[in-house]
């Protein structure tokens, strides 16, 4: 299991968000966020018209919390790590994301874990090498998901199939893969599509 903190920009795409949650259900990763990350996500969903208003976005937050009750790292613990990660940041607005990952490392969440993945599209906002020295591995979501698929294709495919089964209109695999690619995870979608076409996995 890989502890992973998802930035708001990673959680923004519905298909990516759903796949990450189902990867947690499969036991491949342990997905985490903080109230600060969820608040940023909610504001982005409203600002882009994905959600009609703040109330709708908050209801969505509650659904996410219900889906993964253990995912949330309390704000107090996140804020306690701001000073430790600030020198490794290029953008102060994302300090809370790195601090969430640091809180996992210094807490009792995973006593034998020395590395936490920080999954974000905004790589440029983070000093990747400095964070790596703190045990925080910054990765783009496409690279992170592709690595999970390459390591265990059947388990990731099973998570994808489980996500597909939850959809009201059960999309065909290729349609849902298109949506994953539209979220920005094009390499992962292509690898999964090829494996599916070859009969190596079932989606």
N, C-alpha and C positions, 0 to 999 in steps of 0.2 A: 504494500500500500504506500502510495506517495502522498504526503500532505501537500496540498496545493491551495494557494490563495488566488482567487480569481478577481482581477480588477473589474471595475464596472464596465469598461469597454469590451471585455471578454464576455461578460454576462448579458450584454445588450442584445445580441442575436439570439432569437428564441430557440433555434435549432441547436446552436452551440451550447446554450444554457441547459437545454434539456438533455443533451448528450453527456455533459459533465455530471449532471445529477445522476443519470443512469449509470455512468461509470463508477460513481460512488456506491450506488446500490449493488453493483457487481463486485465491489471490494477491490477494484483496481487502484482507485485513488481515494483520498479523503479530502473532500472539497470544503473550503472555508471562505468566509467573508466576515465583514463586520457591519454594524449598523451604519457606519460612515460610508462603506462601499455600497450598501443597499440604498442609502439616501441619494448618493450620486447616481446610481442606476435609475431610481425612480424619477429624478429630475430630468435625466436624459430621455427617458421614455415619454415623459409629458412634453418636453421641449420639441421632440421630433414627431409628435403626433401618434406615437405607438400606443399611448394611453391617453384618453380624453381629458383627464384631470388628475389632480393630486390624490383624490380619494381612491380612484381606480388604481393608481400606481401603488398606494399603500396596501390595498387589498392584495395586489400581486406580491408585494413584499411578504405578507402574511402567508400566502400560499407557498412561497419559497421556504420560509421558516418551518412551515408544517412538513414540507417535503424532506428537509434535512435538519431536524432539530439540533443536531450536534454541530452544525456547520459554523454557527455564529461565535465569533470571538468578541467578548464584551468591550465596549468602547474604553472603559477604564484601563483595561490591560493593554489595549492598542496605544492609547495616549502615553502610557508609561514608557513606551519604547521610542517615542519621537526623537529624543535626543540621541539615542544610539544609532539611528539610521540617517539622520539629517545630513551628515557629511557625505553620505553615499547617494544623495539626490541631486539631480539637475533641476528639478521642478518641485517647489515646495508643496504644490497642490496635491502631489501624489505621495507625500510623506506618509500619510495614513495607511497606504497600501503596503508599503515596505514594513511599516511598524506592525501591521497585522501579522505579517510573516515572522517578524522578529519575536512577537509575543508568543507565537506557537513554539518557537525554539527555546525560549527561556522558561516557558510554563511547563506544566506536568502533562501536557496533552499526549506527547509521544516521547517518553523518556529515553529511548534508544535511537532517536532520529537526530541526525546532525545537519540535515539539509531539508529545506522546504522550497518547493517550486512557487514562483510568483509568475502568474500567467497574465500577460498584458500585451496589448497592441502597441502601447506607447513606450517602446524600448528606450527611445531617446531621452525620456524623462528620468531614467535611472542610470547610475554609474554601475554598470554591470559587474565589473571586476571587484569594486569595493564591496558590493553586496555579496558577491560570491565568497569573499573572505569572511563574511559574517554568517555564511551558511545559507544564503538566500540565492537560489538559482533563478534568474530572470529568463523567461522564455516567451516567445510569441505563441498564441493559442494553436496556430496551425502546426508549428513544430512540436508543441507539447502533445497534441492529439495524435499526430503522425507517429511519434515515438511510442505512444501507448499501443497503437494499432500494430506497429512492427514488432513489438515485444509479445503481444498476445492477440493476434487477429481474431480468434474465435470469441474471446471475451468481449472485445470492443464491438464486434459484429452483433453479439447477443445484446449488448447495451443499446445499440442502434435499433435493433429489432424491437426491443422492449419500448423504446421511445416511440417508435412508429405505431405500436399497438395502442398507445395512449391517445393518439390523435383522433379527433372526432371523425374526420374524413381520413381514413387510413391511407395515407399517401403511398404510392408505389415507391420502392426503394430508390429508383433513379430520381424521382421528383424530390424526395427528401434529401438525397445527396446534392442535388442542385441547390437546395436551400442552405445546406451546410457550406457549400462553396460560395454562395452569395454572402454568407456571414464573414467570408474571408479565409475559410479553411479549405482552400482549393487543393492543396497537396494531399491532405487527408482524404478528401472526397474522391479524388482521382485514384488513390491507392485502394480505397475500399471498393470503388466501382470496378476496378480491374480484378480484384480478388473475387468479387461477386460474379462477374462475367465468366471467370475461369472456373467457377464452382468451388472455390476454395473456402468460401464463407457463405453463410445464409443471412440475408438482411431482412 
